[in-house]
Amino acid sequence: MIRKARIDDAKKIKTLIEGFAKQNLMLIRPLSDIYECIRDFCVLEIDGKICGCGALHIFWEDIAEIRSLCVNSEYQRKGLGKEIVNFLIEEARQLKLKKVFALTYQVVFFKSIGFEIVDKSHLPQKIWSECVKCPKFPDCDEVAMIRKI
Ligand SMILES: CC(C)(COP(=O)(O)OP(=O)(O)OC[C@H]1O[C@@H](n2cnc3c(N)ncnc32)[C@H](O)[C@@H]1OP(=O)(O)O)[C@@H](O)C(=O)NCCC(=O)NCCS
């Protein structure tokens, strides 16, 4: 089941992301940040356990980022990552957003769900205000991918 996150999911989301951050696949999210952005998050719950998550973060009038996306390794390649993204895209659609983007290493995955690679310069300038706070700045090797809604 994919549902909007609740405040009592925050610590589990942090632990899930941390596992992938240690493998350098994702950026770590401090608990304070997750609490602050809890309304961005949805979670994948299986048998009462949080096995995946994703977040939709609005940047501007027409665009939002899909971030903090992951599925527990045990449940990968079962179409669940795609379902999380579709859940977030549906939310974006209801908010009347026009496009979503991701900064990612998972190019094959995002291509399989209709995202296209774009030059980072096509993303709104506002994202740089967050990028400068990132440990990878200024040597970000993630690929920018975008999908129209
Ligand atoms: C990226 C991630 C969320 C994908 O979740 P998932 O549930 O495994 O993905 P899905 O099963 O929905 O995959 C949908 C399609 O994407 C493609 N795909 C997904 N993972 C892939 C991989 N590792 N290699 C090649 N293709 C892949 C396939 O075409 C797949 O369809 P198929 O299994 O029918 O061939 C998951 O691999 C993950 O949590 N990775 C670690 C964290 C991470 O990198 N997050 C991304 C941050 S932006």
The ligand as an SDF file (V2000), in Angstrom:
LIG
                    3D

 48 50  0  0  0  0  0  0  0  0999 V2000
   15.4320    3.1350   -8.0630 C   0  0  0  0  0  0  0  0  0  0  0  0
   14.4610    2.2590   -7.2840 C   0  0  0  0  0  0  0  0  0  0  0  0
   13.5630    3.1360   -6.4330 C   0  0  0  0  0  0  0  0  0  0  0  0
   13.6060    1.4830   -8.3100 C   0  0  0  0  0  0  0  0  0  0  0  0
   12.6170    0.7530   -7.5840 O   0  0  0  0  0  0  0  0  0  0  0  0
   12.1100   -0.6800   -8.0740 P   0  0  0  0  0  0  0  0  0  0  0  0
   10.8970   -1.0080   -7.2830 O   0  0  0  0  0  0  0  0  0  0  0  0
   13.2100   -1.6530   -8.0440 O   0  0  0  0  0  0  0  0  0  0  0  0
   11.7450   -0.3700   -9.5900 O   0  0  0  0  0  0  0  0  0  0  0  0
   10.6130   -1.0400  -10.4800 P   0  0  0  0  0  0  0  0  0  0  0  0
   10.5020   -2.4870  -10.1600 O   0  0  0  0  0  0  0  0  0  0  0  0
    9.3630   -0.2330  -10.3770 O   0  0  0  0  0  0  0  0  0  0  0  0
   11.2580   -0.8640  -11.9220 O   0  0  0  0  0  0  0  0  0  0  0  0
   10.5550   -0.4020  -13.0330 C   0  0  0  0  0  0  0  0  0  0  0  0
   11.4700   -0.5630  -14.2430 C   0  0  0  0  0  0  0  0  0  0  0  0
   12.6280    0.2480  -14.1030 O   0  0  0  0  0  0  0  0  0  0  0  0
   13.7730   -0.4350  -14.6660 C   0  0  0  0  0  0  0  0  0  0  0  0
   14.7480   -0.7110  -13.5900 N   0  0  0  0  0  0  0  0  0  0  0  0
   14.5550   -0.5780  -12.2640 C   0  0  0  0  0  0  0  0  0  0  0  0
   15.6870   -0.8750  -11.5900 N   0  0  0  0  0  0  0  0  0  0  0  0
   16.6060   -1.1870  -12.5200 C   0  0  0  0  0  0  0  0  0  0  0  0
   17.9600   -1.5850  -12.4650 C   0  0  0  0  0  0  0  0  0  0  0  0
   18.6280   -1.6940  -11.3020 N   0  0  0  0  0  0  0  0  0  0  0  0
   18.6100   -1.8620  -13.6010 N   0  0  0  0  0  0  0  0  0  0  0  0
   17.9710   -1.7690  -14.7890 C   0  0  0  0  0  0  0  0  0  0  0  0
   16.6650   -1.4040  -14.9200 N   0  0  0  0  0  0  0  0  0  0  0  0
   16.0100   -1.0960  -13.8020 C   0  0  0  0  0  0  0  0  0  0  0  0
   13.2330   -1.7140  -15.2810 C   0  0  0  0  0  0  0  0  0  0  0  0
   12.8830   -1.4160  -16.6180 O   0  0  0  0  0  0  0  0  0  0  0  0
   12.0020   -1.9700  -14.4410 C   0  0  0  0  0  0  0  0  0  0  0  0
   11.0440   -2.7360  -15.0980 O   0  0  0  0  0  0  0  0  0  0  0  0
   11.2420   -4.3610  -15.1520 P   0  0  0  0  0  0  0  0  0  0  0  0
   11.6250   -4.8210  -13.7740 O   0  0  0  0  0  0  0  0  0  0  0  0
    9.8760   -4.8230  -15.5930 O   0  0  0  0  0  0  0  0  0  0  0  0
   12.3260   -4.6000  -16.1530 O   0  0  0  0  0  0  0  0  0  0  0  0
   15.2100    1.2100   -6.4270 C   0  0  0  0  0  0  0  0  0  0  0  0
   16.0900    0.4890   -7.2580 O   0  0  0  0  0  0  0  0  0  0  0  0
   16.0010    1.8050   -5.2830 C   0  0  0  0  0  0  0  0  0  0  0  0
   15.4590    2.0130   -4.1920 O   0  0  0  0  0  0  0  0  0  0  0  0
   17.3050    2.0640   -5.4810 N   0  0  0  0  0  0  0  0  0  0  0  0
   18.1970    2.5420   -4.4420 C   0  0  0  0  0  0  0  0  0  0  0  0
   17.9270    3.9790   -4.0810 C   0  0  0  0  0  0  0  0  0  0  0  0
   18.0140    4.8970   -5.2830 C   0  0  0  0  0  0  0  0  0  0  0  0
   18.9240    4.8260   -6.0930 O   0  0  0  0  0  0  0  0  0  0  0  0
   17.0290    5.7970   -5.3920 N   0  0  0  0  0  0  0  0  0  0  0  0
   16.9010    6.7350   -6.4800 C   0  0  0  0  0  0  0  0  0  0  0  0
   17.1130    8.1160   -5.9770 C   0  0  0  0  0  0  0  0  0  0  0  0
   16.6620    9.3040   -7.2220 S   0  0  0  0  0  0  0  0  0  0  0  0
  1  2  1  0
  2  3  1  0
  2  4  1  0
  2 36  1  0
  4  5  1  0
  5  6  1  0
  6  7  2  0
  6  8  1  0
  6  9  1  0
  9 10  1  0
 10 11  2  0
 10 12  1  0
 10 13  1  0
 13 14  1  0
 14 15  1  0
 15 16  1  0
 15 30  1  0
 16 17  1  0
 17 18  1  0
 17 28  1  0
 18 19  1  0
 18 27  1  0
 19 20  2  0
 20 21  1  0
 21 22  1  0
 21 27  2  0
 22 23  1  0
 22 24  2  0
 24 25  1  0
 25 26  2  0
 26 27  1  0
 28 29  1  0
 28 30  1  0
 30 31  1  0
 31 32  1  0
 32 33  2  0
 32 34  1  0
 32 35  1  0
 36 37  1  0
 36 38  1  0
 38 39  2  0
 38 40  1  0
 40 41  1  0
 41 42  1  0
 42 43  1  0
 43 44  2  0
 43 45  1  0
 45 46  1  0
 46 47  1  0
 47 48  1  0
M  END
$$$$
